[in-house]
Amino acid sequence: MTTVGHGPLDAMSSEFIAEIKDDLAGLEPVLLAMEQRGASIDDDLVNQAFRSIHSIKGGAGFIDFKELAGLGHAMENVLMRVREKTLVITPDVVDALLAGFDKMKLMVEQMGRGEACDCEKEKEALQTVLNPEKEAIHSPSRHRKKIRKTRKSPWPAPVRY
């Protein structure tokens, strides 16, 4: 029996981990395509990313891996706003999603070794993407840097609805 940072895994849980790994493998090219297309992203690509994250979150919830499920939920929130057209894909949005993806991969890799993995930094980055005004209140100089970075981007400035 394999162990996870939060408890032992049985054969059924191992199967869910294999499915999570498959979903992660399929998610990476989708996120990279989102990065390339920027604000001109199509709905099918967003839906594909959302479904992958939703499946990962569900599998993590089934095996009671709350940290992974929580990160998946934060990523879903961002993708839901993109689906609803209330958030435009920008370099900052893609950076936050890719950071979440990288952390998910690390978390899944560490499951069998019983190592803990903190994902608060990634969840905060995703939350900042959803609520940039809140970030500006807490750290005005950091927000100005992000705006400068976005303006240097080859993508047009984000459209706020």
C-alpha positions as CSV (number, residue, x, y, z in Angstrom):
1,M,0.0,0.0,0.0
2,T,1.3,3.4,-0.9
3,T,1.1,6.3,1.5
4,V,0.2,10.0,0.9
5,G,1.0,12.9,3.1
6,H,-2.4,12.7,4.5
7,G,-3.0,8.9,4.7
8,P,-2.7,5.5,3.0
9,L,-3.9,4.9,-0.5
10,D,-5.8,1.8,-1.6
11,A,-6.1,0.4,-5.1
12,M,-9.1,2.6,-5.9
13,S,-7.2,5.7,-4.8
14,S,-4.2,4.7,-6.9
15,E,-6.5,4.5,-9.9
16,F,-7.8,8.1,-9.2
17,I,-4.2,9.3,-9.0
18,A,-3.5,7.7,-12.4
19,E,-6.5,9.6,-13.8
20,I,-5.3,12.8,-12.2
21,K,-1.9,12.4,-13.9
22,D,-3.6,11.8,-17.2
23,D,-5.7,14.9,-16.8
24,L,-2.6,16.9,-15.9
25,A,-0.8,15.6,-19.0
26,G,-3.7,16.8,-21.2
27,L,-4.0,20.1,-19.4
28,E,-0.5,21.4,-20.1
29,P,-0.8,21.8,-23.9
30,V,-4.2,23.5,-23.3
31,L,-2.7,26.1,-20.9
32,L,0.2,26.7,-23.3
33,A,-2.3,27.2,-26.2
34,M,-4.2,29.7,-24.0
35,E,-0.9,31.5,-23.4
36,Q,-0.3,31.8,-27.1
37,R,-3.7,32.9,-28.1
38,G,-4.2,35.4,-25.2
39,A,-7.3,37.5,-25.4
40,S,-8.4,35.9,-28.7
41,I,-8.9,32.5,-27.0
42,D,-11.8,30.4,-28.1
43,D,-14.5,28.9,-25.9
44,D,-13.6,25.3,-26.6
45,L,-10.1,25.8,-25.3
46,V,-11.4,27.4,-22.1
47,N,-14.0,24.6,-21.7
48,Q,-11.3,21.9,-22.2
49,A,-9.1,23.5,-19.5
50,F,-12.1,23.8,-17.1
51,R,-13.1,20.2,-17.6
52,S,-9.6,19.0,-16.9
53,I,-9.3,21.0,-13.7
54,H,-12.8,19.9,-12.7
55,S,-11.8,16.3,-13.1
56,I,-8.6,16.8,-11.2
57,K,-10.5,18.5,-8.4
58,G,-13.1,15.7,-8.3
59,G,-10.5,12.9,-8.2
60,A,-8.6,14.8,-5.4
61,G,-11.8,15.1,-3.4
62,F,-12.6,11.4,-3.8
63,I,-9.2,10.5,-2.3
64,D,-9.6,13.2,0.4
65,F,-6.6,15.2,-0.9
66,K,-8.0,18.5,0.2
67,E,-4.9,20.6,-0.7
68,L,-5.1,19.5,-4.3
69,A,-8.8,19.9,-4.5
70,G,-8.5,23.4,-3.0
71,L,-6.0,24.5,-5.6
72,G,-8.2,23.0,-8.3
73,H,-11.2,25.0,-7.0
74,A,-9.1,28.2,-7.2
75,M,-8.1,27.4,-10.8
76,E,-11.7,26.6,-11.6
77,N,-12.8,30.0,-10.3
78,V,-10.5,31.8,-12.7
79,L,-11.5,29.6,-15.6
80,M,-15.2,30.1,-14.8
81,R,-14.7,33.9,-15.0
82,V,-13.0,33.5,-18.4
83,R,-15.9,31.3,-19.5
84,E,-18.4,33.9,-18.4
85,K,-16.3,36.6,-20.3
86,T,-15.9,38.6,-17.1
87,L,-12.1,38.0,-17.1
88,V,-9.9,38.3,-20.2
89,I,-6.9,36.1,-20.6
90,T,-3.7,38.1,-20.0
91,P,-0.2,37.1,-19.2
92,D,-0.9,37.4,-15.5
93,V,-3.9,35.1,-15.7
94,V,-2.0,32.5,-17.7
95,D,1.0,32.8,-15.3
96,A,-1.3,32.2,-12.3
97,L,-2.9,29.2,-14.1
98,L,0.5,27.7,-15.1
99,A,1.9,28.2,-11.6
100,G,-1.1,26.3,-10.3
101,F,-0.6,23.6,-12.8
102,D,3.1,23.2,-11.9
103,K,2.2,23.0,-8.2
104,M,-0.5,20.4,-9.0
105,K,2.1,18.3,-10.8
106,L,4.5,18.6,-7.8
107,M,1.7,17.7,-5.4
108,V,0.8,14.6,-7.3
109,E,4.5,13.5,-7.6
110,Q,4.9,13.9,-3.9
111,M,1.8,11.9,-3.0
112,G,3.5,8.6,-2.9
113,R,6.4,9.9,-0.8
114,G,4.3,11.3,2.0
115,E,5.7,14.8,1.6
116,A,3.6,17.8,2.3
117,C,3.3,20.6,-0.4
118,D,2.0,24.1,0.4
119,C,0.0,25.7,-2.4
120,E,-1.0,29.0,-0.7
121,K,1.2,31.1,-2.9
122,E,-0.4,29.7,-6.0
123,K,-4.0,30.1,-4.6
124,E,-3.1,33.7,-3.6
125,A,-1.9,34.4,-7.2
126,L,-5.1,33.0,-8.6
127,Q,-7.1,35.2,-6.1
128,T,-5.2,38.3,-7.2
129,V,-6.1,37.6,-10.8
130,L,-9.8,37.5,-9.8
131,N,-9.6,40.6,-7.5
132,P,-6.8,42.9,-8.7
133,E,-8.3,45.8,-6.8
134,K,-7.8,44.0,-3.5
135,E,-4.2,43.4,-4.4
136,A,-3.7,47.2,-5.2
137,I,-5.0,48.1,-1.7
138,H,-2.6,45.7,0.0
139,S,0.4,46.3,-2.1
140,P,0.3,49.4,-4.4
141,S,3.9,49.1,-5.6
142,R,3.5,45.5,-6.6
143,H,0.3,46.3,-8.5
144,R,2.1,49.1,-10.5
145,K,4.8,46.6,-11.5
146,K,2.2,44.2,-12.8
147,I,0.6,46.9,-14.9
148,R,4.0,47.8,-16.4
149,K,4.7,44.2,-17.1
150,T,1.3,43.8,-18.8
151,R,1.8,46.9,-20.9
152,K,5.1,45.5,-22.2
153,S,3.3,42.4,-23.2
154,P,2.6,41.7,-26.9
155,W,-1.0,41.3,-25.9
156,P,-3.3,44.2,-25.7
157,A,-4.2,45.6,-22.2
158,P,-7.0,43.6,-20.5
159,V,-10.5,44.7,-21.0
160,R,-12.5,45.2,-17.8
161,Y,-16.2,44.6,-17.9
